[in-house]
Amino acid sequence: MYVGRVMRTELITVHPDMPLSKAKELIAEKQINHLLVVNDAGELTGILSDRDIKQSWASSATTLSVHELNYLLSRLTVGMVMAKKIITIPPNTTIERAALIMQQNRINALPVIDKGKLIGIITTFDVMSVLLEAIGIDRESFRFTVLVRDRIGFLDEITKILKDNEINIRSIFSWPEKKYPGVYQLVLRVGAQNGEKAVKLLQDGGFKVLTDYADDLTPYLPGE
């Protein structure tokens, strides 16, 4: 899945000269977390988050009087507070790559640029929604885990057992088990009505299957 397929294209943009108080109201009104800041030429010059606004409000709340504080806040503009160092991505960026970029840079949104033009934005919420849909968690299904060693052919063996018994795999993904190098957790989802049958078939086929949390994985480790 690519960012261009899931990004938000109905963009809410503001000018750097907009009073910060107005930007604060706009974020609350639109129930969003970020505003894209563009100049008169329509070029992206910054990004403003609700967190940036809150931090500016808090930093201004010192020992000033109410009158002085209100005056100070009224003088703040979006351009004074926005993040000017912007990380952008093209629409052909994969969802997983976008997630990695956001994690590595500890940011929650990425503007999408195509041929120098701002065309969209993707947030951590969007990425999480796609990933949750990809693993099938939003559908009625049965989830189980098979611990396997990193070897050629294990996936073919598992899928063949299920295929031969007409059990459809709705989603499948894996990640390494850090405590046991070379061992992977293979997580599968099948239709709820086929869950118990799938588990038994795989166990009969020599695989060790988890259907719940296990603090000690030793009994479920695959053979050499």
C-alpha positions as CSV (number, residue, x, y, z in Angstrom):
1,M,0.0,0.0,0.0
2,Y,1.3,3.4,-1.0
3,V,0.8,6.7,0.8
4,G,-0.9,8.2,-2.3
5,R,-3.8,5.8,-1.9
6,V,-4.6,6.7,1.6
7,M,-3.4,10.3,2.2
8,R,-5.8,13.0,3.0
9,T,-6.2,15.4,0.1
10,E,-8.8,17.8,1.5
11,L,-6.2,20.0,3.0
12,I,-6.7,22.8,5.5
13,T,-3.9,25.3,5.0
14,V,-3.1,28.6,6.8
15,H,-0.8,31.5,6.1
16,P,2.2,32.2,8.3
17,D,0.7,35.6,9.3
18,M,-2.4,34.1,10.8
19,P,-2.8,34.9,14.5
20,L,-2.0,31.8,16.6
21,S,-5.3,32.3,18.4
22,K,-7.2,31.9,15.1
23,A,-5.2,28.7,14.3
24,K,-6.0,27.4,17.7
25,E,-9.7,27.9,17.0
26,L,-9.4,26.3,13.5
27,I,-7.8,23.2,14.9
28,A,-10.6,22.8,17.5
29,E,-13.3,23.5,15.0
30,K,-12.0,21.1,12.4
31,Q,-11.0,18.5,15.0
32,I,-7.6,18.0,13.5
33,N,-4.1,17.9,15.0
34,H,-2.1,19.6,12.3
35,L,-2.2,22.7,10.0
36,L,-0.2,23.0,6.9
37,V,1.4,26.5,6.5
38,V,1.7,27.9,3.0
39,N,2.9,31.2,1.7
40,D,1.4,33.5,-0.9
41,A,2.9,31.4,-3.7
42,G,1.2,28.3,-2.3
43,E,4.5,26.8,-1.2
44,L,4.7,24.7,2.0
45,T,6.7,26.7,4.5
46,G,5.9,24.9,7.8
47,I,3.6,22.7,9.8
48,L,1.8,23.6,13.0
49,S,0.5,21.0,15.4
50,D,-1.8,21.3,18.4
51,R,1.1,20.4,20.5
52,D,3.1,23.4,19.2
53,I,0.2,25.7,20.1
54,K,-0.1,24.2,23.6
55,Q,3.6,24.6,24.2
56,S,3.4,28.3,23.1
57,W,0.5,29.0,25.4
58,A,2.2,27.3,28.3
59,S,5.6,29.1,27.7
60,S,3.8,32.5,27.7
61,A,2.0,31.9,31.0
62,T,4.7,33.2,33.2
63,T,4.3,35.9,35.9
64,L,2.7,38.3,33.5
65,S,-0.6,39.9,34.3
66,V,-3.7,38.8,32.5
67,H,-3.7,41.9,30.4
68,E,0.0,41.5,29.5
69,L,-0.5,37.8,28.7
70,N,-3.5,38.4,26.5
71,Y,-1.6,41.1,24.6
72,L,1.4,38.8,24.1
73,L,-0.7,35.9,22.9
74,S,-2.5,38.2,20.5
75,R,0.8,39.1,18.8
76,L,1.8,35.5,18.2
77,T,1.4,34.3,14.6
78,V,1.6,30.9,13.1
79,G,4.9,31.7,11.5
80,M,6.5,32.3,14.9
81,V,5.5,28.9,16.3
82,M,5.3,26.5,13.4
83,A,7.9,23.9,12.7
84,K,10.0,25.1,9.8
85,K,12.1,22.0,9.4
86,I,9.7,19.9,7.5
87,I,10.1,16.2,6.5
88,T,8.0,15.4,3.4
89,I,7.4,12.3,1.3
90,P,6.3,11.6,-2.2
91,P,3.0,9.7,-2.9
92,N,4.8,6.5,-3.9
93,T,6.2,6.0,-0.4
94,T,5.0,2.8,1.2
95,I,2.9,2.9,4.3
96,E,5.5,1.0,6.3
97,R,8.2,3.4,5.2
98,A,6.1,6.4,6.2
99,A,5.5,4.7,9.6
100,L,9.3,4.3,10.1
101,I,10.0,7.9,9.1
102,M,7.5,9.1,11.7
103,Q,8.9,6.8,14.4
104,Q,12.5,7.7,13.7
105,N,11.8,11.4,13.7
106,R,9.2,11.4,16.5
107,I,6.6,13.2,14.4
108,N,2.9,12.5,13.9
109,A,2.4,13.8,10.3
110,L,4.1,13.9,6.9
111,P,3.1,16.3,4.2
112,V,3.0,14.7,0.7
113,I,4.7,16.5,-2.1
114,D,4.6,15.6,-5.8
115,K,6.7,17.5,-8.3
116,G,7.1,20.3,-5.9
117,K,3.4,20.6,-5.2
118,L,1.7,19.9,-1.9
119,I,-1.0,17.3,-2.6
120,G,-1.8,15.7,0.8
121,I,-0.9,14.7,4.3
122,I,-0.7,11.4,6.2
123,T,-0.8,11.1,10.0
124,T,0.0,8.3,12.4
125,F,-3.8,7.8,12.7
126,D,-4.0,7.1,9.0
127,V,-1.1,4.7,9.1
128,M,-2.4,2.8,12.1
129,S,-5.9,2.5,10.4
130,V,-4.3,1.0,7.3
131,L,-2.1,-1.4,9.2
132,L,-5.0,-2.6,11.4
133,E,-7.1,-3.2,8.3
134,A,-4.3,-5.0,6.7
135,I,-4.0,-7.5,9.6
136,G,-7.7,-8.0,9.5
137,I,-8.4,-6.9,13.1
138,D,-11.6,-5.0,12.0
139,R,-13.2,-8.2,10.7
140,E,-14.7,-11.2,12.5
141,S,-11.8,-13.7,12.6
142,F,-9.7,-16.1,14.6
143,R,-6.1,-15.2,15.5
144,F,-3.4,-17.7,16.3
145,T,0.4,-17.7,16.2
146,V,2.9,-20.3,15.0
147,L,6.5,-20.1,16.1
148,V,8.8,-21.1,13.2
149,R,12.4,-21.1,12.4
150,D,13.8,-18.9,9.6
151,R,14.1,-21.5,6.9
152,I,13.0,-22.0,3.3
153,G,9.6,-23.6,2.8
154,F,7.9,-23.2,6.2
155,L,5.3,-20.8,4.9
156,D,4.5,-23.1,2.0
157,E,4.0,-26.0,4.4
158,I,1.6,-24.0,6.6
159,T,-0.4,-22.6,3.7
160,K,-0.7,-26.0,2.0
161,I,-2.2,-27.6,5.1
162,L,-4.8,-24.9,5.2
163,K,-5.4,-24.8,1.5
164,D,-5.9,-28.6,1.3
165,N,-8.6,-28.3,3.9
166,E,-10.3,-25.3,2.2
167,I,-9.4,-22.8,4.9
168,N,-8.8,-19.3,3.7
169,I,-6.1,-17.1,5.3
170,R,-7.5,-13.6,5.8
171,S,-4.2,-12.1,6.9
172,I,-0.7,-13.1,7.7
173,F,2.4,-11.3,9.1
174,S,5.5,-12.1,11.1
175,W,8.1,-10.6,13.3
176,P,11.3,-11.9,14.9
177,E,11.3,-13.3,18.4
178,K,14.1,-11.3,20.0
179,K,14.7,-13.7,22.8
180,Y,15.2,-16.6,20.4
181,P,17.4,-15.6,17.4
182,G,16.3,-17.3,14.2
183,V,12.7,-17.8,15.5
184,Y,9.8,-15.9,14.1
185,Q,6.2,-15.4,15.3
186,L,3.9,-16.1,12.4
187,V,0.5,-14.6,13.1
188,L,-2.4,-15.7,11.0
189,R,-6.1,-14.9,10.9
190,V,-8.7,-17.2,9.4
191,G,-12.5,-17.0,9.5
192,A,-13.9,-17.4,13.0
193,Q,-15.8,-20.6,12.0
194,N,-12.5,-22.2,10.9
195,G,-10.3,-21.2,13.8
196,E,-10.3,-24.4,15.9
197,K,-10.0,-26.6,12.9
198,A,-7.0,-24.7,11.5
199,V,-5.2,-25.0,14.9
200,K,-5.8,-28.7,15.1
201,L,-4.7,-29.3,11.5
202,L,-1.5,-27.4,12.0
203,Q,-0.8,-29.2,15.3
204,D,-1.4,-32.5,13.6
205,G,1.1,-31.3,10.9
206,G,3.8,-30.9,13.5
207,F,3.5,-27.2,14.2
208,K,3.1,-25.7,17.7
209,V,0.3,-23.2,17.8
210,L,-0.5,-20.5,20.3
211,T,-4.0,-19.1,20.7
212,D,-3.3,-17.0,23.8
213,Y,-0.6,-15.2,25.6
214,A,2.2,-17.4,26.9
215,D,4.8,-16.0,29.3
216,D,7.2,-18.9,28.6
217,L,7.6,-19.7,24.9
218,T,9.9,-22.6,25.5
219,P,7.2,-25.3,25.0
220,Y,6.2,-23.8,21.7
221,L,9.7,-23.4,20.1
222,P,10.1,-25.2,16.8
223,G,12.6,-28.0,16.4
224,E,16.0,-27.5,14.7
